[in-house]
């Protein structure tokens, strides 16, 4: 039996349709909170996270196989050094679990996401039961210039 890996998604991979197209079916998915990081968007308008002890990132934890994670590596540009796998500790139902996420290798200046990309993030949050307060917070982050 394949060992399952917890993958924490915080960008467009929260969208179930996109994930299904990228990796096929997964065993389970859960709401997850990553503390000590904050959501941002890179110079291409794609989601990234940076360490910030006063913040937290709302996302989705998927149970994936290593083969599925390798498929995600391709979409995340791991081979081209755009994103890399990064170990994190995520809270799921008040239990802390070890998970893998993707972060930008080279941090770039903030640029807001395009509407289509942001809609995938919002749809993913809605599909996993996040309330409108969280969704509004993400919209605000997406439209806020940061240094």
ABEGO torsion letter per residue (X at the ends): XBBBBBBBBABAAABAAAAAAAAEBBABBBBBBBBGBBBBBBAAGBBBBBBBAABBBBBBBBBBBAAAAAAAAAAAGAAAGABBBBBBBBBBGGBBBBBBBBBBABBBBBBBBBAAAAAAAAAAAAAAGBBAAAAAAAAAAAABBBX
